[in-house]
Amino acid sequence: MALRTYGRTFDEFGNPLGWQQVTTDANGYDDAVWLTTLCQVLLLNLNESPFYADYGIPAHPSVVQQVFPDFYLALTQARFARYFASLIISKVPSASPVYRVNVVTHQGVQMNTSVPIPY
């Protein structure tokens, strides 16, 4: 069964460009689908998901309060860890909120990406 998800794309200045469809690849691996879904969850504010009320990270309130949302980041990492051999999500020290996602797939492929939180 093929999975499908859509990911928001942004330019280098954080302006939205549109949506990109991501599906299961020709070999039947869903790694790109789950990585895209994980990145979308990191972009969600808490309670913003129409499907899962407890998905998302209170990034904007955390910036105002100057407190990193460790609990929600750990919860998100735990939810998506089963789809990868290894998953590490960390905050990049910068002026604006940016998360670094390091993934090792079940096939041994390393995938790394940064998820800037637009504000």
trRosetta pair geometry for C-beta under 8 A, 3 or more apart (Angstrom, degrees):
i j d omega theta_ij theta_ji phi_ij phi_ji
2 23 5.7 15 172 -178 116 105
2 24 4.1 -135 -141 28 77 126
3 23 6.8 169 87 -152 52 56
3 24 5.2 103 36 -49 72 98
3 30 5.0 53 29 -130 133 119
3 33 4.5 100 101 173 120 168
3 34 8.0 35 105 -49 158 73
4 21 6.5 -15 -166 -168 102 99
4 22 7.2 154 -154 83 53 49
4 23 4.7 -14 -101 -102 80 86
4 24 7.7 -72 -62 -7 60 77
4 33 7.0 -97 -105 -124 14 123
5 21 7.7 156 86 -153 35 55
5 22 5.4 -17 66 63 82 97
5 23 8.0 168 22 -81 57 45
5 33 5.2 126 11 -158 112 81
5 36 5.2 163 91 97 126 120
5 37 5.0 -107 -128 -68 168 91
5 40 7.3 -139 167 -2 126 147
6 19 4.7 6 178 -177 118 117
6 20 6.8 151 -159 72 66 38
6 21 5.5 -36 -101 -98 78 57
6 22 7.2 161 -100 16 25 79
6 36 7.9 -151 112 150 11 132
7 19 6.9 145 72 -156 35 65
7 20 5.1 -26 63 61 89 93
7 22 5.8 38 -8 -12 112 122
7 36 4.3 -98 -64 -162 126 111
7 39 6.5 32 -136 80 119 121
7 40 6.0 -129 -118 -61 71 107
8 16 6.3 -53 -174 -134 110 102
8 18 7.8 -170 -146 109 58 23
8 19 6.2 -42 -97 -100 50 66
8 20 7.9 143 -117 17 4 83
8 40 6.9 119 9 -111 92 89
8 43 6.6 -137 44 121 130 171
9 16 7.5 104 80 -160 50 60
9 17 4.5 -48 100 59 97 113
9 18 6.0 -3 48 62 104 61
9 19 7.1 164 6 -108 88 15
9 20 5.2 70 -38 -18 120 115
10 13 8.0 -130 163 69 97 48
10 14 5.5 -11 177 -143 135 32
10 15 6.3 144 -159 68 81 34
10 16 5.7 -50 -101 -98 77 42
10 17 6.1 172 -110 -2 19 92
10 116 7.6 -106 76 67 150 108
10 118 6.5 -174 -112 -57 155 131
11 14 7.2 -49 68 20 68 18
11 15 5.0 -2 35 55 109 91
11 17 5.8 113 -42 -56 80 111
14 116 6.5 -97 -96 112 101 130
14 118 4.4 146 -171 -113 111 103
16 118 7.8 -93 -55 -2 83 175
22 32 5.3 -136 -174 132 121 102
22 33 5.4 173 121 -97 105 58
22 36 4.5 143 40 -12 159 164
23 33 6.7 17 -148 -79 18 112
24 28 6.1 -1 169 -144 120 35
24 29 6.8 160 -160 73 78 32
24 30 5.2 -38 -106 -88 88 73
24 33 6.3 -24 -70 -29 57 136
25 28 7.2 -55 73 14 69 17
25 29 5.2 -4 40 54 110 86
25 31 7.9 -15 -2 39 119 86
25 32 6.5 91 -45 15 104 125
29 32 7.6 83 112 3 94 84
29 105 7.2 37 -172 -177 132 143
29 107 6.6 -40 -111 -22 145 135
30 33 4.6 -52 -170 41 79 121
30 34 5.8 74 132 -21 93 100
30 83 7.3 -86 100 -160 107 111
31 34 6.1 -61 -147 40 30 103
31 35 6.1 28 157 -17 67 109
31 83 7.6 151 -115 154 55 98
31 84 7.2 87 -131 -98 93 86
31 103 7.5 149 -169 140 106 137
31 105 4.4 -21 -110 -114 146 128
31 106 7.7 -152 -77 21 113 81
31 107 7.5 -90 -40 18 145 109
31 109 7.1 96 138 66 172 123
31 111 7.1 148 155 -7 120 149
32 35 5.7 -53 -140 39 31 111
32 36 6.2 33 157 -19 64 107
33 36 6.0 -58 -152 37 26 110
33 37 6.4 25 152 -17 63 108
34 37 5.5 -51 -144 38 35 113
34 38 6.2 41 154 -23 65 103
34 80 6.5 146 174 -156 105 102
34 83 4.1 -158 -162 153 161 152
34 84 7.1 -167 109 -48 138 91
35 38 5.6 -50 -148 34 32 115
35 39 6.5 32 153 -18 63 104
35 101 7.2 140 -153 131 91 141
35 103 6.0 -105 -100 -3 113 168
35 111 6.0 -52 -104 114 157 147
35 113 7.2 108 174 13 119 137
36 39 5.7 -54 -150 36 32 111
36 40 6.4 33 151 -20 65 105
37 40 5.6 -54 -149 35 33 113
37 41 6.5 35 152 -20 65 102
37 80 7.6 175 96 -113 100 122
38 41 5.7 -53 -150 33 32 111
38 42 6.6 33 151 -18 64 103
38 76 7.3 117 -151 166 83 105
38 80 4.8 69 -98 -131 113 165
38 87 7.9 -139 -127 -149 159 132
38 101 6.6 130 121 -139 128 150
39 42 5.6 -52 -151 34 35 113
39 43 6.6 33 150 -18 64 105
39 101 6.8 -105 -81 -4 84 159
39 113 6.8 -37 -87 103 128 140
39 115 5.1 -172 -142 -99 87 128
40 43 5.6 -57 -152 37 35 112
40 44 6.7 46 148 -33 65 99
41 44 5.5 -43 -152 17 38 118
41 49 7.6 -3 -118 -72 77 131
41 55 5.3 -85 -138 179 104 111
41 56 6.4 -130 -170 -78 67 44
41 57 7.8 88 144 -17 73 91
41 76 5.7 166 126 -142 127 119
41 79 8.0 -127 170 82 170 136
41 80 7.6 -172 41 -49 150 131
42 57 6.3 4 -145 6 51 129
42 76 6.7 114 -79 165 73 161
42 89 7.5 -163 -92 -149 129 137
42 99 5.3 -113 -164 44 142 152
42 101 7.5 -124 -35 -59 157 125
42 115 4.8 61 101 121 143 159
42 117 7.4 -113 146 -81 88 95
43 115 6.7 -120 -58 180 84 118
43 117 6.7 173 -120 -119 59 71
43 118 7.7 22 -144 21 102 89
44 48 4.6 -167 -167 66 92 119
44 49 5.6 9 -151 -54 156 87
44 55 6.0 35 82 123 155 89
44 56 3.4 -98 114 -104 104 98
44 57 7.0 110 79 18 70 64
45 48 4.4 93 60 -33 77 131
45 56 5.2 23 106 174 20 137
45 57 7.3 -78 -129 71 33 46
45 58 6.5 52 -162 -112 76 47
45 59 6.8 -106 -104 29 71 86
45 60 6.5 -22 -110 15 117 110
46 54 7.6 -13 -157 -151 86 42
46 56 4.5 -176 -88 96 32 111
46 57 6.5 -42 -56 157 82 4
46 58 4.4 -21 -8 -63 124 82
46 72 6.8 -88 -82 -122 112 149
47 53 5.5 6 -125 -170 71 75
47 54 7.5 4 -78 -89 63 33
47 56 6.6 -95 11 49 33 140
48 55 8.0 -87 57 89 72 80
48 56 5.1 110 30 -87 97 158
49 52 4.7 -6 105 58 144 69
49 53 6.7 -145 68 -85 93 21
49 55 4.3 28 -9 63 151 113
49 56 6.0 -164 -22 -36 98 108
51 55 7.7 9 76 19 83 138
52 55 4.1 65 95 -13 115 116
55 76 7.5 91 -149 -104 73 93
55 79 7.9 -126 -110 96 93 174
56 72 7.4 -33 107 -173 47 132
57 62 7.6 -32 154 -6 92 140
57 69 5.1 149 -170 89 96 149
57 72 4.5 145 -121 123 75 131
57 73 6.3 43 -115 -68 132 69
57 76 6.6 -47 -61 -31 105 143
58 61 4.5 -29 165 46 110 113
58 62 5.6 124 107 -30 81 95
58 69 5.5 154 57 -96 78 144
58 72 6.4 148 14 -17 78 163
59 62 5.6 -64 -150 37 27 115
59 63 6.5 29 155 -23 65 102
59 69 6.7 -95 -84 6 48 136
59 97 5.2 178 -166 101 116 171
59 117 4.8 -128 167 -165 160 160
59 119 8.0 -132 119 -76 113 108
60 63 5.7 -47 -148 28 34 111
60 64 6.7 32 154 -15 63 103
60 119 6.4 143 -102 -119 97 110
61 64 5.6 -55 -150 38 37 112
61 65 6.0 21 157 -6 70 112
62 65 5.9 -62 -139 50 30 101
62 66 7.9 -163 165 9 56 4
62 67 5.5 -104 -149 78 77 66
62 68 6.2 63 180 -125 130 21
62 69 4.6 -93 -78 -39 148 96
62 97 7.6 83 85 -90 115 141
63 66 7.3 26 -175 -75 29 42
63 97 6.2 -101 -72 -39 114 118
63 119 7.3 -25 23 -96 168 157
68 73 7.7 -24 158 -5 94 140
68 91 5.9 -89 -141 -33 132 163
69 72 4.4 -18 154 38 116 114
69 73 5.8 127 101 -23 81 93
70 73 5.8 -63 -145 41 29 110
70 74 6.1 27 160 -17 68 109
71 74 5.9 -59 -149 38 26 109
71 75 6.3 27 153 -20 64 109
72 75 5.4 -49 -143 36 33 115
72 76 6.3 36 155 -19 64 103
73 76 5.8 -52 -147 36 31 111
73 77 6.4 32 153 -19 63 106
73 89 5.8 -150 -176 107 99 123
73 91 7.6 -66 -108 -48 165 95
73 99 7.4 -172 -128 -119 118 128
74 77 5.6 -53 -146 37 32 113
74 78 6.3 33 154 -20 64 106
75 78 5.8 -54 -148 36 30 111
75 79 6.5 32 153 -22 63 105
76 79 5.7 -54 -149 33 32 113
76 80 6.5 5 162 1 65 111
76 89 6.8 -24 94 37 108 167
77 80 6.5 -73 -146 48 26 94
77 81 6.1 48 156 -54 66 101
77 87 5.9 174 -158 119 83 112
77 88 7.5 19 -140 -132 131 26
77 89 4.8 -143 -83 21 109 116
78 81 5.7 -34 -140 1 29 121
80 83 5.6 -50 -173 29 67 115
80 84 7.1 29 143 5 84 108
80 87 6.0 -176 105 -162 94 169
81 84 6.5 -85 -156 52 39 89
81 87 4.8 -142 -109 40 65 127
83 87 7.8 58 64 -55 78 139
84 87 4.6 109 65 -55 135 100
84 103 5.0 -98 -137 -156 152 96
84 104 6.3 117 171 68 103 50
84 105 6.0 -78 -135 -107 80 41
84 106 7.1 -148 -148 -39 35 72
85 104 4.6 -64 72 105 105 96
85 105 6.3 53 5 125 101 17
85 106 5.1 143 -49 -91 98 47
85 108 7.3 11 17 -82 159 44
86 102 7.5 -30 121 120 102 90
86 103 6.9 157 87 -157 67 38
86 104 3.9 34 41 35 104 110
87 101 7.6 -24 -160 -164 83 86
87 102 7.5 151 -154 85 36 60
87 103 5.6 4 -106 -109 71 76
87 104 7.9 -129 -57 31 47 66
88 101 7.6 155 84 -155 53 41
88 102 4.5 -6 59 59 100 105
88 103 8.0 -159 29 -68 63 42
89 99 5.8 -3 -172 -179 96 117
89 100 7.2 159 -155 80 46 52
89 101 5.4 -8 -105 -104 79 71
89 102 7.8 -166 -74 26 36 68
90 99 7.0 151 79 -158 31 68
90 100 5.0 -17 65 58 85 100
90 102 7.8 11 10 3 102 106
91 97 7.3 -62 -142 -151 104 75
91 98 7.2 111 -163 77 61 56
91 99 6.1 -47 -100 -104 52 63
91 100 7.5 125 -148 12 3 85
92 98 4.2 -36 50 92 117 108
92 99 7.0 -176 -2 -108 89 10
92 100 5.1 102 -56 -36 100 105
92 114 6.5 2 -24 -135 150 114
94 97 7.8 165 71 -96 98 9
94 98 5.1 30 36 16 136 121
96 116 6.5 38 110 -160 120 102
96 117 6.9 -157 157 62 94 79
96 119 6.8 -156 -147 16 111 118
97 116 7.4 127 94 -161 59 55
97 117 4.0 -10 88 37 111 126
97 119 7.6 92 27 -35 103 122
98 114 5.6 -1 -180 -177 111 108
98 115 6.8 157 -161 78 60 47
98 116 4.8 -26 -105 -101 90 67
98 117 6.9 -146 -80 5 38 78
99 114 7.1 157 81 -159 45 57
99 115 4.6 -12 60 58 96 102
99 117 7.3 69 -9 -39 94 99
100 112 7.2 -7 -176 -168 90 95
100 113 7.8 171 -153 90 51 39
100 114 5.5 -27 -101 -104 65 75
100 115 7.9 -168 -76 19 20 75
101 112 6.9 165 88 -151 59 48
101 113 5.2 -7 58 61 104 82
101 114 7.5 176 17 -92 77 23
101 115 6.2 50 -15 -14 115 110
102 110 7.4 -20 -168 -164 83 95
102 111 7.9 157 -157 86 39 50
102 112 5.2 -4 -108 -107 68 89
103 110 7.1 148 84 -157 55 47
103 111 4.5 -15 66 63 107 93
103 112 7.2 -175 25 -75 70 43
104 108 6.7 -15 -177 -143 98 33
104 109 7.2 160 -155 77 54 37
104 110 5.5 -24 -99 -97 74 67
104 111 7.8 170 -86 21 27 70
105 108 6.7 -42 72 25 78 20
105 109 4.5 8 30 51 118 89
105 110 8.0 -140 6 -69 78 22
105 111 6.8 56 -35 -3 100 112
